Amino acid sequence: MAVNVETLRKFVRLQPFEPFVIRMSNGQVHEILHPGCVAIGKNRVIVTDPDTDRTVYCALIHINTVEPLQAA
């Protein structure tokens, strides 16, 4: 089951912010260490790695789970 927009927004808006992990259906894992590293759209999420300036566009339907980084 795909993760919905509201679930992602809850993780991004959590105060204080807690880093989290996005796990994709293809096995990719994206660590979100800062709320400014992710932008949530209607059908996709844009993840930016500030260390490498790499940007990844993730379709919401391919996001399997979102979980706190400590649980990863």
C-alpha positions as CSV (number, residue, x, y, z in Angstrom):
1,M,0.0,0.0,0.0
2,A,1.4,3.4,-1.0
3,V,2.0,6.1,1.6
4,N,-0.3,9.1,1.3
5,V,0.6,12.8,1.3
6,E,-0.7,13.5,4.8
7,T,1.6,10.8,6.3
8,L,4.6,12.5,4.7
9,R,3.5,16.0,5.7
10,K,3.2,14.8,9.4
11,F,6.8,13.6,9.3
12,V,8.1,16.9,7.7
13,R,6.1,19.1,10.1
14,L,6.9,17.3,13.3
15,Q,8.3,19.7,15.9
16,P,11.0,19.2,16.8
17,F,11.9,17.6,13.5
18,E,13.0,14.0,13.6
19,P,15.0,12.6,10.6
20,F,13.1,9.9,8.7
21,V,13.6,7.3,6.0
22,I,11.5,6.9,2.8
23,R,11.6,3.3,1.4
24,M,10.7,2.8,-2.2
25,S,9.2,-0.2,-4.0
26,N,12.4,-0.7,-6.0
27,G,14.5,-1.0,-2.8
28,Q,15.9,2.5,-2.8
29,V,16.1,4.2,0.6
30,H,16.2,8.0,1.0
31,E,17.2,9.5,4.4
32,I,15.6,12.9,5.2
33,L,17.8,14.6,7.6
34,H,16.3,18.1,7.4
35,P,12.8,19.3,6.5
36,G,14.2,21.5,3.7
37,C,15.5,18.4,1.9
38,V,12.0,17.2,0.8
39,A,9.2,18.8,-1.1
40,I,5.8,17.2,-1.3
41,G,3.6,17.5,-4.3
42,K,0.3,16.0,-5.2
43,N,1.7,12.9,-6.9
44,R,5.4,12.9,-6.0
45,V,8.0,13.8,-3.5
46,I,11.3,15.6,-4.4
47,V,14.2,14.6,-2.2
48,T,17.5,16.6,-2.3
49,D,20.7,15.5,-0.7
50,P,22.5,18.7,0.4
51,D,25.9,17.0,0.5
52,T,25.9,15.9,-3.2
53,D,23.2,18.2,-4.6
54,R,21.5,15.1,-6.0
55,T,17.8,15.4,-6.5
56,V,15.4,12.4,-6.8
57,Y,11.8,12.5,-7.9
58,C,9.8,9.8,-6.1
59,A,6.3,8.9,-7.3
60,L,4.0,8.6,-4.2
61,I,2.6,5.3,-5.5
62,H,6.1,3.8,-5.2
63,I,6.8,4.8,-1.6
64,N,6.3,1.7,0.6
65,T,7.1,3.1,4.0
66,V,8.1,6.2,5.9
67,E,9.6,5.6,9.3
68,P,11.8,7.4,11.8
69,L,15.5,7.2,11.1
70,Q,16.2,5.5,14.5
71,A,13.9,2.6,13.5
72,A,15.7,2.0,10.2
